[in-house]
């Protein structure tokens, strides 16, 4: 996961802001998370999802969480916040089965991670 911040809890932090309203379509709705021995494909429902930095609330993160829960994947999805010169929110993911995330890919990853 070169180029991404991974904290001491093995959470992988995205680099791309999800602040504001983001449109998910059939062309940017797949997120794939890989460990050494498993691959997890998450397909988001098309729609418009808002993320509000000051309220620390994200419909987009909630949608990813719902899809993960429906599939019973061992993945935790969080809303992360960067507090640098510009404040913004990102998607954060972590495995809950003690595995390390080796790769994240997919059309959602390309646009919003």
C-alpha atoms as an extended CHARMM CRD file, in Angstrom:
* protein
*
       113  EXT
         1         1  UNK       CA              0.0000000000        0.0000000000        0.0000000000  PROA      1               0.0000000000
         2         2  UNK       CA              2.7130000000        2.3840000000       -1.0340000000  PROA      2               0.0000000000
         3         3  UNK       CA              1.6670000000        6.0220000000       -1.0480000000  PROA      3               0.0000000000
         4         4  UNK       CA             -1.0070000000        5.6020000000        1.6210000000  PROA      4               0.0000000000
         5         5  UNK       CA             -0.8670000000        6.3180000000        5.3300000000  PROA      5               0.0000000000
         6         6  UNK       CA             -1.2650000000        3.1550000000        7.4150000000  PROA      6               0.0000000000
         7         7  UNK       CA             -1.5900000000        3.8200000000       11.1430000000  PROA      7               0.0000000000
         8         8  UNK       CA             -0.6170000000        1.5740000000       14.0680000000  PROA      8               0.0000000000
         9         9  UNK       CA             -4.0860000000       -0.0390000000       13.9800000000  PROA      9               0.0000000000
        10        10  UNK       CA             -3.4690000000       -1.1920000000       10.3680000000  PROA      10              0.0000000000
        11        11  UNK       CA             -6.0450000000        1.2690000000        9.0350000000  PROA      11              0.0000000000
        12        12  UNK       CA             -5.3950000000        2.4130000000        5.4680000000  PROA      12              0.0000000000
        13        13  UNK       CA             -6.2740000000        6.0850000000        4.9690000000  PROA      13              0.0000000000
        14        14  UNK       CA             -7.4080000000        7.3760000000        1.5930000000  PROA      14              0.0000000000
        15        15  UNK       CA             -5.7310000000       10.3960000000        0.0040000000  PROA      15              0.0000000000
        16        16  UNK       CA             -8.7030000000       11.8830000000       -1.8550000000  PROA      16              0.0000000000
        17        17  UNK       CA            -11.2820000000       14.1330000000       -0.2390000000  PROA      17              0.0000000000
        18        18  UNK       CA            -14.8670000000       12.9110000000       -0.1450000000  PROA      18              0.0000000000
        19        19  UNK       CA            -16.1940000000       16.2420000000        1.1850000000  PROA      19              0.0000000000
        20        20  UNK       CA            -19.3540000000       17.6060000000       -0.3670000000  PROA      20              0.0000000000
        21        21  UNK       CA            -21.6050000000       15.6610000000       -2.6810000000  PROA      21              0.0000000000
        22        22  UNK       CA            -20.1610000000       12.7250000000       -4.6310000000  PROA      22              0.0000000000
        23        23  UNK       CA            -21.9390000000       10.9290000000       -7.4580000000  PROA      23              0.0000000000
        24        24  UNK       CA            -21.6120000000        7.1550000000       -7.5510000000  PROA      24              0.0000000000
        25        25  UNK       CA            -22.4740000000        5.5760000000      -10.9040000000  PROA      25              0.0000000000
        26        26  UNK       CA            -21.9220000000        2.2190000000      -12.5670000000  PROA      26              0.0000000000
        27        27  UNK       CA            -18.5420000000        3.5510000000      -13.7170000000  PROA      27              0.0000000000
        28        28  UNK       CA            -17.1000000000        4.3060000000      -10.2390000000  PROA      28              0.0000000000
        29        29  UNK       CA            -18.8570000000        1.9990000000       -7.7770000000  PROA      29              0.0000000000
        30        30  UNK       CA            -16.5010000000       -0.9650000000       -7.2130000000  PROA      30              0.0000000000
        31        31  UNK       CA            -14.0190000000       -1.1790000000       -4.3300000000  PROA      31              0.0000000000
        32        32  UNK       CA            -11.7980000000       -4.2720000000       -4.0440000000  PROA      32              0.0000000000
        33        33  UNK       CA             -9.7640000000       -5.0180000000       -0.9220000000  PROA      33              0.0000000000
        34        34  UNK       CA             -7.1600000000       -7.7930000000       -0.9710000000  PROA      34              0.0000000000
        35        35  UNK       CA             -5.2680000000       -9.5930000000        1.7920000000  PROA      35              0.0000000000
        36        36  UNK       CA             -2.7320000000      -12.4100000000        1.3810000000  PROA      36              0.0000000000
        37        37  UNK       CA             -5.4350000000      -15.0330000000        0.9520000000  PROA      37              0.0000000000
        38        38  UNK       CA             -8.7560000000      -13.2760000000        0.2720000000  PROA      38              0.0000000000
        39        39  UNK       CA            -10.3370000000      -10.7330000000       -2.0530000000  PROA      39              0.0000000000
        40        40  UNK       CA            -13.4010000000       -8.6840000000       -1.1020000000  PROA      40              0.0000000000
        41        41  UNK       CA            -15.4340000000       -6.9050000000       -3.7870000000  PROA      41              0.0000000000
        42        42  UNK       CA            -17.7600000000       -4.1490000000       -2.6010000000  PROA      42              0.0000000000
        43        43  UNK       CA            -20.2370000000       -2.7280000000       -5.1280000000  PROA      43              0.0000000000
        44        44  UNK       CA            -21.9220000000        0.5110000000       -4.1060000000  PROA      44              0.0000000000
        45        45  UNK       CA            -25.4190000000        1.5150000000       -5.1530000000  PROA      45              0.0000000000
        46        46  UNK       CA            -25.5450000000        4.3630000000       -7.6730000000  PROA      46              0.0000000000
        47        47  UNK       CA            -26.6290000000        7.6370000000       -6.1310000000  PROA      47              0.0000000000
        48        48  UNK       CA            -25.5200000000       10.9460000000       -4.7020000000  PROA      48              0.0000000000
        49        49  UNK       CA            -23.8170000000       10.8550000000       -1.3010000000  PROA      49              0.0000000000
        50        50  UNK       CA            -22.9300000000       13.8050000000        0.9380000000  PROA      50              0.0000000000
        51        51  UNK       CA            -20.0630000000       14.1470000000        3.3840000000  PROA      51              0.0000000000
        52        52  UNK       CA            -20.0540000000       17.0160000000        5.8710000000  PROA      52              0.0000000000
        53        53  UNK       CA            -16.6810000000       17.7440000000        7.4810000000  PROA      53              0.0000000000
        54        54  UNK       CA            -17.9600000000       19.9130000000       10.3390000000  PROA      54              0.0000000000
        55        55  UNK       CA            -20.6730000000       17.4040000000       11.2900000000  PROA      55              0.0000000000
        56        56  UNK       CA            -18.2590000000       14.4650000000       10.8280000000  PROA      56              0.0000000000
        57        57  UNK       CA            -20.9790000000       12.6630000000        8.8690000000  PROA      57              0.0000000000
        58        58  UNK       CA            -20.7870000000       10.8030000000        5.5640000000  PROA      58              0.0000000000
        59        59  UNK       CA            -23.5480000000        9.1480000000        3.5830000000  PROA      59              0.0000000000
        60        60  UNK       CA            -20.8280000000        7.6800000000        1.3530000000  PROA      60              0.0000000000
        61        61  UNK       CA            -19.0180000000        5.9640000000        4.2370000000  PROA      61              0.0000000000
        62        62  UNK       CA            -22.3960000000        4.7700000000        5.5490000000  PROA      62              0.0000000000
        63        63  UNK       CA            -23.1470000000        3.2190000000        2.1320000000  PROA      63              0.0000000000
        64        64  UNK       CA            -19.8060000000        1.3750000000        2.1140000000  PROA      64              0.0000000000
        65        65  UNK       CA            -20.4050000000        0.1880000000        5.6980000000  PROA      65              0.0000000000
        66        66  UNK       CA            -23.8600000000       -1.1160000000        4.7340000000  PROA      66              0.0000000000
        67        67  UNK       CA            -22.5020000000       -3.0720000000        1.7620000000  PROA      67              0.0000000000
        68        68  UNK       CA            -19.7280000000       -4.5620000000        3.9270000000  PROA      68              0.0000000000
        69        69  UNK       CA            -22.2550000000       -5.5680000000        6.6060000000  PROA      69              0.0000000000
        70        70  UNK       CA            -24.6130000000       -7.1590000000        4.0660000000  PROA      70              0.0000000000
        71        71  UNK       CA            -21.7350000000       -9.2830000000        2.7770000000  PROA      71              0.0000000000
        72        72  UNK       CA            -20.3840000000      -10.0910000000        6.2720000000  PROA      72              0.0000000000
        73        73  UNK       CA            -16.8930000000       -9.0610000000        5.1860000000  PROA      73              0.0000000000
        74        74  UNK       CA            -14.2680000000       -8.7110000000        7.9650000000  PROA      74              0.0000000000
        75        75  UNK       CA            -13.7500000000       -5.0380000000        7.1040000000  PROA      75              0.0000000000
        76        76  UNK       CA            -14.2130000000       -1.9090000000        9.1810000000  PROA      76              0.0000000000
        77        77  UNK       CA            -14.9810000000        1.2930000000        7.2670000000  PROA      77              0.0000000000
        78        78  UNK       CA            -14.4740000000        4.6710000000        8.9170000000  PROA      78              0.0000000000
        79        79  UNK       CA            -14.7000000000        8.3550000000        8.1330000000  PROA      79              0.0000000000
        80        80  UNK       CA            -11.2550000000        9.8630000000        8.5610000000  PROA      80              0.0000000000
        81        81  UNK       CA            -10.3920000000       13.5140000000        8.8250000000  PROA      81              0.0000000000
        82        82  UNK       CA             -7.2170000000       15.3240000000        7.8500000000  PROA      82              0.0000000000
        83        83  UNK       CA             -6.5860000000       18.5330000000        9.7250000000  PROA      83              0.0000000000
        84        84  UNK       CA             -3.8000000000       20.0810000000        7.6970000000  PROA      84              0.0000000000
        85        85  UNK       CA             -3.8520000000       23.4460000000        5.9210000000  PROA      85              0.0000000000
        86        86  UNK       CA             -7.0540000000       22.2940000000        4.2440000000  PROA      86              0.0000000000
        87        87  UNK       CA             -9.4350000000       20.1970000000        6.3370000000  PROA      87              0.0000000000
        88        88  UNK       CA            -11.0600000000       17.2770000000        4.5580000000  PROA      88              0.0000000000
        89        89  UNK       CA            -12.5340000000       13.8010000000        5.0140000000  PROA      89              0.0000000000
        90        90  UNK       CA            -11.3620000000       10.5120000000        3.5230000000  PROA      90              0.0000000000
        91        91  UNK       CA            -12.4010000000        6.8610000000        3.5000000000  PROA      91              0.0000000000
        92        92  UNK       CA            -10.4720000000        4.6830000000        5.9620000000  PROA      92              0.0000000000
        93        93  UNK       CA            -10.5220000000        0.8640000000        5.9130000000  PROA      93              0.0000000000
        94        94  UNK       CA             -9.1760000000       -1.8520000000        8.2010000000  PROA      94              0.0000000000
        95        95  UNK       CA             -9.4460000000       -5.6230000000        8.3370000000  PROA      95              0.0000000000
        96        96  UNK       CA            -11.1050000000       -6.9750000000       11.5020000000  PROA      96              0.0000000000
        97        97  UNK       CA             -9.5980000000      -10.4580000000       11.1440000000  PROA      97              0.0000000000
        98        98  UNK       CA             -5.9810000000       -9.4740000000       11.9230000000  PROA      98              0.0000000000
        99        99  UNK       CA             -5.0050000000       -9.6770000000        8.2300000000  PROA      99              0.0000000000
       100       100  UNK       CA             -3.0280000000       -6.9490000000        6.5060000000  PROA      100             0.0000000000
       101       101  UNK       CA             -4.4960000000       -5.1370000000        3.5320000000  PROA      101             0.0000000000
       102       102  UNK       CA             -2.1340000000       -5.8120000000        0.6350000000  PROA      102             0.0000000000
       103       103  UNK       CA             -3.9590000000       -3.9820000000       -2.1300000000  PROA      103             0.0000000000
       104       104  UNK       CA             -6.9870000000       -1.7780000000       -2.7190000000  PROA      104             0.0000000000
       105       105  UNK       CA             -8.2930000000       -1.2770000000       -6.2480000000  PROA      105             0.0000000000
       106       106  UNK       CA            -11.4310000000       -0.7640000000       -8.3180000000  PROA      106             0.0000000000
       107       107  UNK       CA            -13.2490000000        2.0990000000       -9.9650000000  PROA      107             0.0000000000
       108       108  UNK       CA            -14.2690000000        3.6400000000       -6.6210000000  PROA      108             0.0000000000
       109       109  UNK       CA            -10.6520000000        3.4620000000       -5.4670000000  PROA      109             0.0000000000
       110       110  UNK       CA             -9.4540000000        5.2010000000       -8.6360000000  PROA      110             0.0000000000
       111       111  UNK       CA            -11.7700000000        8.1590000000       -8.0920000000  PROA      111             0.0000000000
       112       112  UNK       CA            -12.2940000000        8.5230000000       -4.3440000000  PROA      112             0.0000000000
       113       113  UNK       CA             -9.4510000000        6.8250000000       -2.4800000000  PROA      113             0.0000000000
